[in-house]
Amino acid sequence: MLSYSTDHGGYVVDLDKDMLEEAPRYAGDDDAPLYDADYDRAVNTYYGVTY
């Protein structure tokens, strides 16, 4: 989902702002989520990634 843009000097993602604002996340001062199969599935489902 990421591509590198020399015009932007970094990575860009083809997602709208609303989707990113509602994306699964945690605050830096909160405990990180457990990166298990359930969390993986939830994040991938949110972004519509299947494999």
DSSP file (Angstrom, degrees, kcal/mol; ACC not computed):
  #  RESIDUE AA STRUCTURE BP1 BP2  ACC     N-H-->O    O-->H-N    N-H-->O    O-->H-N    TCO  KAPPA ALPHA  PHI   PSI    X-CA   Y-CA   Z-CA
    1    1 A M              0   0    0      0, 0.0    13,-0.8     0, 0.0     2,-0.4   0.000 360.0 360.0 360.0 -15.1    0.0    0.0    0.0
    2    2 A L  E     -A   13   0A   0     11,-0.2     2,-0.4     9,-0.1    11,-0.2  -0.762 360.0-179.5 -99.0 144.9    3.0    2.3    0.3
    3    3 A S  E     -A   12   0A   0      9,-2.1     9,-2.9    -2,-0.4     2,-0.4  -0.992  28.6-118.4-137.5 148.4    5.0    3.7   -2.6
    4    4 A Y  E     -A   11   0A   0     -2,-0.4     2,-0.5     7,-0.2     7,-0.2  -0.718  24.9-162.3 -89.0 132.6    8.0    5.9   -2.4
    5    5 A S  E  >> -A   10   0A   0      5,-2.9     5,-1.7    -2,-0.4     4,-1.4  -0.955  15.8-167.9-117.0 116.5    7.6    9.4   -4.0
    6    6 A T  T  45S+     0   0    0     -2,-0.5    -1,-0.1     1,-0.2     5,-0.1   0.825  93.4  59.7 -68.8 -29.0   10.7   11.4   -4.9
    7    7 A D  T  45S+     0   0    0      1,-0.2    -1,-0.2    -3,-0.1    -2,-0.0   0.877 114.9  34.1 -63.2 -37.7    8.4   14.4   -5.4
    8    8 A H  T  45S-     0   0    0      2,-0.3    -1,-0.2    -3,-0.0    -2,-0.2   0.588 105.3-128.0 -93.2 -12.3    7.2   14.1   -1.8
    9    9 A G  T  <5S+     0   0    0     -4,-1.4     2,-0.3     1,-0.2    -3,-0.2   0.811  79.3  35.8  69.9  29.5   10.5   13.0   -0.4
   10   10 A G  E   <S-A    5   0A   0     -5,-1.7    -5,-2.9    -7,-0.1    -2,-0.3  -0.975  99.1 -43.6 179.7-169.6    8.9   10.0    1.3
   11   11 A Y  E     -A    4   0A   0     -2,-0.3     2,-0.3    -7,-0.2    -7,-0.2  -0.547  44.8-165.9 -82.7 144.6    6.3    7.3    1.3
   12   12 A V  E     -A    3   0A   0     -9,-2.9    -9,-2.1    -2,-0.2     2,-0.4  -0.934   4.8-155.3-126.5 153.2    2.8    7.9    0.2
   13   13 A V  E     -A    2   0A   0     -2,-0.3     2,-1.8   -11,-0.2   -11,-0.2  -0.990  20.7-128.9-131.0 138.6   -0.3    5.8    0.7
   14   14 A D        +     0   0    0    -13,-0.8     2,-0.3    -2,-0.4   -12,-0.0  -0.501  68.1 114.4 -88.5  69.3   -3.5    5.9   -1.4
   15   15 A L        -     0   0    0     -2,-1.8    -2,-0.1   -14,-0.0     2,-0.1  -0.978  66.0-113.1-134.2 147.3   -6.0    6.2    1.4
   16   16 A D     >  -     0   0    0     -2,-0.3     4,-1.7     1,-0.1     3,-0.3  -0.439  29.6-111.9 -80.3 160.4   -8.3    9.1    2.2
   17   17 A K  H  > S+     0   0    0      1,-0.2     4,-2.5     2,-0.2     5,-0.2   0.857 113.9  57.1 -59.4 -40.2   -7.8   11.1    5.4
   18   18 A D  H  > S+     0   0    0      1,-0.2     4,-1.5     2,-0.2    -1,-0.2   0.902 105.7  50.7 -60.2 -41.3  -11.0    9.9    7.0
   19   19 A M  H  4 S+     0   0    0     -3,-0.3     4,-0.4     1,-0.2    -1,-0.2   0.917 112.2  46.9 -64.2 -41.9   -9.9    6.3    6.7
   20   20 A L  H >< S+     0   0    0     -4,-1.7     3,-0.9     1,-0.2    -2,-0.2   0.884 108.8  54.6 -66.9 -37.7   -6.6    7.1    8.3
   21   21 A E  H 3< S+     0   0    0     -4,-2.5    -1,-0.2     1,-0.2    -2,-0.2   0.812 113.6  41.9 -66.4 -28.6   -8.1    9.1   11.1
   22   22 A E  T 3< S+     0   0    0     -4,-1.5    -1,-0.2    -5,-0.2    -2,-0.2   0.375  90.5 123.3 -96.5   3.0  -10.4    6.1   12.0
   23   23 A A  S <  S-     0   0    0     -3,-0.9     2,-0.1    -4,-0.4    -3,-0.1  -0.213  76.3 -88.2 -66.6 153.4   -7.6    3.5   11.6
   24   24 A P        +     0   0    0      0, 0.0     2,-0.3     0, 0.0    -1,-0.1  -0.401  68.8 142.2 -59.3 133.3   -6.6    1.1   14.5
   25   25 A R        -     0   0    0     -3,-0.1     2,-0.3    -2,-0.1     0, 0.0  -0.976  37.7-144.4-162.3 170.6   -4.0    2.8   16.6
   26   26 A Y        -     0   0    0     -2,-0.3     2,-0.1     4,-0.1     6,-0.1  -0.988  31.2-103.8-143.6 150.9   -2.7    3.4   20.1
   27   27 A A    >   -     0   0    0     -2,-0.3     3,-1.8     1,-0.1    -2,-0.0  -0.425  31.4-117.4 -73.3 148.8   -1.1    6.4   21.8
   28   28 A G  T 3  S+     0   0    0      1,-0.3    -1,-0.1    -2,-0.1     4,-0.1   0.775 115.8  50.5 -58.2 -28.1    2.7    6.3   22.3
   29   29 A D  T 3  S+     0   0    0      2,-0.1    -1,-0.3     3,-0.0     2,-0.2   0.511  97.9  84.9 -91.1  -3.8    2.2    6.4   26.1
   30   30 A D  S <  S-     0   0    0     -3,-1.8     2,-0.2     1,-0.1    -4,-0.1  -0.518  96.5 -87.7 -87.4 162.5   -0.3    3.5   26.1
   31   31 A D        -     0   0    0     -2,-0.2    -1,-0.1     1,-0.1    -4,-0.1  -0.502  49.0-110.6 -67.3 138.0    0.7   -0.1   26.1
   32   32 A A        -     0   0    0     -2,-0.2    -1,-0.1     1,-0.1     3,-0.0  -0.382  38.2-103.2 -66.0 146.2    1.2   -1.5   22.7
   33   33 A P        -     0   0    0      0, 0.0     2,-0.7     0, 0.0    -1,-0.1  -0.281  39.0 -95.8 -67.1 159.0   -1.4   -4.0   21.5
   34   34 A L        -     0   0    0      1,-0.1     2,-2.3    -3,-0.1     5,-0.3  -0.679  34.2-141.2 -75.0 114.2   -0.6   -7.6   21.5
   35   35 A Y        +     0   0    0     -2,-0.7     2,-0.1     4,-0.1    -1,-0.1  -0.460  51.9 135.8 -81.2  72.1    0.6   -8.3   17.9
   36   36 A D  S  > S-     0   0    0     -2,-2.3     4,-2.6     1,-0.0     5,-0.2  -0.419  73.9 -83.4-107.6-174.5   -1.1  -11.7   17.6
   37   37 A A  H  > S+     0   0    0      1,-0.2     4,-2.4     2,-0.2     5,-0.2   0.849 126.8  53.4 -61.7 -36.1   -3.2  -13.3   14.9
   38   38 A D  H  > S+     0   0    0      2,-0.2     4,-2.2     1,-0.2    -1,-0.2   0.916 111.1  45.0 -66.3 -43.2   -6.4  -11.6   16.1
   39   39 A Y  H  > S+     0   0    0     -5,-0.3     4,-2.6     2,-0.2     5,-0.3   0.926 112.9  51.8 -65.8 -44.2   -4.8   -8.2   16.0
   40   40 A D  H  X S+     0   0    0     -4,-2.6     4,-2.5     1,-0.2     5,-0.2   0.924 111.1  47.6 -55.7 -47.3   -3.3   -8.9   12.6
   41   41 A R  H  X S+     0   0    0     -4,-2.4     4,-2.5     1,-0.2    -1,-0.2   0.892 110.9  51.4 -63.1 -41.8   -6.7  -10.0   11.2
   42   42 A A  H  X S+     0   0    0     -4,-2.2     4,-2.1     2,-0.2    -2,-0.2   0.918 113.1  44.0 -64.1 -44.5   -8.4   -6.9   12.7
   43   43 A V  H  X S+     0   0    0     -4,-2.6     4,-1.8     2,-0.2    -2,-0.2   0.938 115.6  47.4 -67.0 -46.2   -5.9   -4.5   11.1
   44   44 A N  H  X>S+     0   0    0     -4,-2.5     5,-2.9    -5,-0.3     4,-0.5   0.880 111.3  51.4 -64.2 -37.4   -5.9   -6.2    7.8
   45   45 A T  H ><5S+     0   0    0     -4,-2.5     3,-0.9    -5,-0.2    -1,-0.2   0.909 106.2  55.3 -64.4 -41.8   -9.7   -6.4    7.7
   46   46 A Y  H 3<5S+     0   0    0     -4,-2.1    -2,-0.2     1,-0.3    -1,-0.2   0.912 114.1  39.8 -56.7 -43.7   -9.9   -2.7    8.4
   47   47 A Y  H 3<5S-     0   0    0     -4,-1.8    -1,-0.3    -5,-0.1    -2,-0.2   0.449 114.0-115.9 -88.2  -0.2   -7.7   -1.9    5.4
   48   48 A G  T <<5 +     0   0    0     -3,-0.9     2,-0.5    -4,-0.5    -3,-0.2   0.779  59.9 156.0  73.5  26.3   -9.4   -4.6    3.2
   49   49 A V      < -     0   0    0     -5,-2.9     2,-0.4    -6,-0.2    -1,-0.2  -0.745  16.8-179.1 -89.1 128.2   -6.2   -6.6    2.9
   50   50 A T              0   0    0     -2,-0.5    -5,-0.0     1,-0.1     0, 0.0  -0.961 360.0 360.0-125.0 146.7   -6.7  -10.3    2.1
   51   51 A Y              0   0    0     -2,-0.4    -1,-0.1     0, 0.0    -2,-0.0   0.280 360.0 360.0-156.2 360.0   -4.0  -13.0    1.7
